[in-house]
Amino acid sequence: MKHKDYDEDLLAGLLARNDRSYAQIAGDVGMSRSSVKDIIIGRCRRDLHPRIRAAAEKLPPDLRRPGPWLPREPQGQPGPRKAPDYDDDLMVELIALGELSYGQIARRLGVSTTAVARIAAGHTRKDLQERINVTMRQHLAARRNHPARSVRKLVECTKPNLAP
């Protein structure tokens, strides 16, 4: 493979730095911008990567251009996600009542609407499903036995007391 005449050490030094555009590097070295990009992504001239790595290692980390010639910093394993704290009993009660939207329940409990929907559908927190079903049946029976009793009053009773 024939290479055009350009200073490979100059190219390696410029590619290692993160302070110039591909077009600026190409203009200084005497090659096309696409050739510079191809070298950077490793499509061609992978033989230059050890030189670029050596030049990059001499630079302070904030000046280095990231690329395939530099080993990536290990990211580590992400820790387990912490489930949001909410009152299971209140979640069960509000879902079973069916008077509030999932968004309203979510805002009241401090969780996402998706979390409420997934719990209500039984996709997550399967341990709450039986409690939701039993509570829902109890509320339906109470409505049949006491039709004048407003379910809205039950919802008001479950609101957290926000007074100081």
N, C-alpha and C positions, 0 to 999 in steps of 0.2 A: 504494500500500500504506500503510495507516494504522499508525502507530507509537504505542504507549502513551507517556504522559508519563513520562520519566525523564531523569536527567542523563547525557547521553552521555559527557561528559568524565570524570565519576566512574566510569561503567561502563568506559570505556577504560583508565583508571588501575588499576582493580581487576583487570581481565582481564589486564593486562600483568604483574601480580605473581603469583608462584607461592606465596603464603602463605595463601590462603583457598580454601575449597571453593566449588563452584558454588552450593550452597545459601546459604552466607554472603553471597556476592556478590549473589545474587538478593534476599535479604532486605534488604540495604543499599540496593539500587537500586530495589526495588519491582517486581520481575518474577518470573516463574517460573524454577525451576531448569532446566527443559528449554529455556526461551528462552535462558538464559545458555549452555547447552551448544550449542544450535543456532548461536549467534553465534560461539562459539569454533571450532567445526568448519567454519564457513563455509556452513552451510545457509541462513542468512538474515543480513541486515545486513552483507554483505561491505563495504559502504561505510564501516563502522567500522574495518576492518582497518588502514588507514593511520594512524588516530588511535592505535590500540592499538600499532602498530609504533613510532610516535613516542614513546609513553609507555614502551614496553619498552626502547628504545634509551637512555633517560635513566637506567635502572636498572642496578645492577651485574649482571653475567651470572648470578650465583648466585641472584638474586631473580626473574629473568625466567621467565615461564610459556612453555613451548614452544608454538608454534601456527603456523598457516599464514601469519601475518603476519610471522614472523621467517624470514629465510633460514637454511637449515640450514648448519651448518659442513661444509665439504667433508671427506669421509671419506678420500679418496685411494684409490688402487687397492691391494687387498691384495697383498702380496708372494707370490712362489711358495712353496708349501709345501715344506719340507725333508723329503725322504724319510728315514725312520729308518735308522740305521746298523746293519747286521747282516751276518753272514758268508753270502754267497751259497752257498758250498760246503756249509756246515752246513745251510742251509735246504733245499737240494736233497737232501742225504743223509737228513735227518729225514723229509721228505715221501715220498721214495722208499721208505724202510723200511716206512712204514705202521704202525709199532708205537705211535706216540704220537698223541694227539688233536691237533687243530689248536690247541686251547687250551694244551696242554702245550708244543707247539712254540713258540707265540707267547710264552709266559712265558719260555722258555729263551732266545729270541732278542731279547726286548724289543720286540716288535711286537704289533699287535692280532690277535685271532683272525680277524677279517674279512680282514685283509691276507694271512694264511696261506691261508685258504680261497680267496681270489681268485687267489693265485699258483698254488695247487695245481690249480684249475679252469682255469687258463690265461686268466683275464680280465685280469690284469695281469702284468707281467714275462714277456711271451711269450718273451723270450730265455732264460728258465730252463726252459721246457717240454721242449725236446729233451733237456737234461741230466737232468731229472727222469725222463723216460721211459727213457733209456739206463741210468741208475743203478738204476731199478726193475727193468729186465730183468736187470741184472747180479746184483742181490740174489735175484731169483727163481731164476736159474740156480745161484747159490751154494747156495741152500736145497735144490735138487734134487740137487746133487752132494754136499753135506755136510749131510744132514738132522740129524745130531746137533749140529751147530754152532748155537748159539743166536743168533738175531737180537738178543736182548736184550743180549748181550755187545757187539755192534756199536754198539748205542745207548749203552751205558755208555762205550765208547771215544770217542764223539763229545761226551760231556758236557764242558762247560768246567771246567777245573780251578779250583775255588773256594778252594783252600787258599792261605793267605797266603804 
